[in-house]
Amino acid sequence: MHFYRQPIILFGIVVPILIAAAVIGVGSLLKSKMTASFETKQRDYQTYEQSRIAAMEIETQVIRQREHLERWNKQLSEETASAVATTLREISEKLPPKEIQQTAFERPSGNKSGFGSVSAQDSSQIRIAFRGTFRTLQQAFLALETRMPNLQLQELRIDPNNTQSSLLNFQVTYTAWEN
């Protein structure tokens, strides 16, 4: 009877325990991989949901701004000098004529200069001179730059007027960004 004790212990107890341990080990390894995969997929889904919600918020903001974008594109496609002249005429009509007078309006010819020379964006320069009171011209520049956001102030020179002490001479140079 001693002859079968060793094979019985080996094949009846040790081998089944080893096989059970291997099955349990493989099962726990698969479970940990599935748990990790599930957690990763859950994080990815949460990130996706946050991104989707943020994209929807941005889209609603863009929809609200679409009319402004179309207006800005239209404004950029207009001929700048005539648009500035028209806008200045409209602004000057609403201000006291004794306090503002446009003395010069020129569009320097030649290559890009100023801010436009260092940018790939199309631009032009506009030089305007005024005579008037500080407050009135400040209102005019505010109205002009509000209506035409494509203008970027490049140079502003203010000199006293020799004939009337209440008036100042302004010379303004704008870079006008174009399409």
C-alpha positions in Angstrom: 0.0 0.0 0.0 2.9 2.2 0.3 3.4 2.0 -3.4 0.4 4.1 -4.3 0.6 6.7 -1.6 3.1 9.0 -3.5 1.1 9.0 -6.9 -2.2 9.5 -5.0 -0.8 12.5 -3.1 0.8 13.9 -6.3 -2.1 13.4 -8.7 -4.9 13.5 -6.2 -3.9 16.5 -4.1 -0.9 18.5 -5.4 -1.7 18.6 -9.1 -5.4 19.7 -8.5 -4.2 22.3 -6.0 -1.7 23.6 -8.6 -4.3 23.6 -11.3 -6.8 25.4 -9.0 -4.2 27.9 -8.1 -3.3 28.5 -11.7 -7.1 28.9 -12.6 -7.5 31.3 -9.6 -4.4 33.3 -10.6 -5.5 33.5 -14.3 -9.0 34.5 -13.1 -7.7 37.2 -10.8 -5.4 38.5 -13.5 -8.3 38.7 -16.0 -10.5 40.4 -13.4 -7.9 43.0 -12.6 -7.4 43.7 -16.4 -11.1 43.9 -16.9 -11.5 46.3 -13.9 -8.6 48.5 -15.2 -10.1 48.5 -18.7 -13.6 49.4 -17.3 -12.1 52.3 -15.2 -10.2 53.5 -18.2 -13.3 53.4 -20.4 -15.3 55.2 -17.7 -12.7 58.0 -17.5 -12.6 58.2 -21.3 -16.4 58.5 -21.3 -16.4 61.2 -18.6 -13.8 63.1 -20.6 -15.8 62.7 -23.8 -19.0 64.0 -22.0 -17.1 67.0 -20.6 -15.7 67.8 -24.1 -19.1 67.3 -25.7 -20.8 69.7 -23.2 -18.0 72.3 -23.7 -18.3 72.0 -27.4 -22.0 72.6 -27.2 -21.5 75.7 -25.1 -18.9 77.0 -27.5 -21.3 76.3 -30.4 -24.1 78.3 -28.8 -21.7 81.2 -28.2 -20.6 81.0 -31.8 -24.2 81.0 -33.0 -24.9 84.1 -30.9 -21.8 85.8 -32.4 -22.5 84.8 -36.1 -24.2 88.0 -37.0 -21.2 90.0 -35.7 -18.8 87.7 -37.6 -20.7 88.3 -40.8 -20.7 92.1 -40.1 -17.0 92.0 -39.4 -16.2 90.0 -42.6 -18.3 92.5 -44.6 -16.5 95.4 -43.0 -13.1 93.8 -43.8 -14.0 93.3 -47.4 -15.0 96.9 -47.9 -12.6 99.4 -49.4 -11.0 100.9 -46.3 -10.4 104.5 -47.3 -14.0 105.1 -48.4 -15.4 103.3 -45.3 -13.3 105.4 -43.0 -14.3 108.6 -44.9 -18.0 107.7 -44.7 -17.8 106.8 -41.1 -16.0 110.0 -40.3 -18.7 112.0 -42.1 -21.4 110.3 -40.1 -19.6 110.9 -36.8 -18.8 114.6 -37.7 -22.5 115.3 -38.4 -23.4 114.4 -34.8 -20.7 116.6 -33.3 -20.6 120.4 -33.0 -19.1 121.8 -36.3 -17.2 124.5 -34.5 -15.4 122.0 -32.4 -14.2 119.6 -35.1 -12.9 120.1 -38.6 -11.1 117.5 -40.7 -8.1 119.2 -42.4 -6.5 116.2 -44.2 -7.2 112.7 -45.3 -4.6 110.7 -47.1 -3.8 107.1 -47.9 0.0 106.9 -48.3 0.9 104.9 -51.4 3.6 102.4 -51.6 4.4 99.2 -49.8 3.1 98.2 -46.4 4.5 100.3 -43.5 4.0 100.4 -39.8 2.5 97.4 -38.2 1.4 95.9 -41.5 5.0 95.5 -42.7 5.7 92.8 -40.1 2.5 90.9 -40.7 1.3 88.6 -43.4 -2.2 90.0 -43.1 -3.2 92.6 -45.7 -3.3 96.1 -44.5 -3.1 99.7 -45.5 -2.3 103.0 -43.9 -4.6 106.0 -43.4 -3.5 109.4 -42.2 -6.1 111.8 -41.0 -5.6 115.4 -39.6 -8.2 117.3 -37.5 -8.5 120.6 -35.8 -10.8 120.8 -32.8 -11.3 120.6 -29.1 -9.8 117.7 -27.2 -13.1 116.4 -25.9 -14.8 116.5 -29.2 -12.0 114.8 -31.0 -11.7 112.2 -28.3 -15.4 111.4 -28.8 -14.8 111.2 -32.6 -11.9 108.8 -32.3 -13.9 106.7 -29.8 -16.8 106.5 -32.2 -14.5 105.7 -35.2 -12.6 103.0 -33.4 -15.8 101.5 -32.1 -17.4 101.3 -35.5 -14.3 100.2 -37.2 -12.4 97.7 -35.0 -10.1 96.8 -37.9 -8.3 100.2 -37.4 -5.2 100.1 -35.2 -3.8 103.3 -34.0 -0.2 103.6 -35.1 0.7 107.2 -34.5 -1.1 110.2 -32.7 0.4 113.7 -32.7 -1.3 116.5 -30.9 -0.1 120.1 -31.4 -1.5 123.4 -30.1 -3.3 125.6 -32.7 -1.5 128.9 -33.3 -4.6 130.8 -34.2 -7.1 129.7 -31.5 -5.9 128.5 -28.1 -9.0 126.4 -27.5 -8.4 124.2 -30.5 -5.7 121.5 -31.1 -4.3 120.0 -34.2 -4.4 116.2 -34.3 -2.6 114.0 -36.8 -3.6 110.4 -36.6 -2.1 107.4 -38.5 -4.0 104.1 -38.5 -3.1 100.7 -39.8 -6.3 99.3 -41.4 -6.4 95.5 -41.5 -8.1 94.2 -44.6 -9.3 90.9 -46.0 
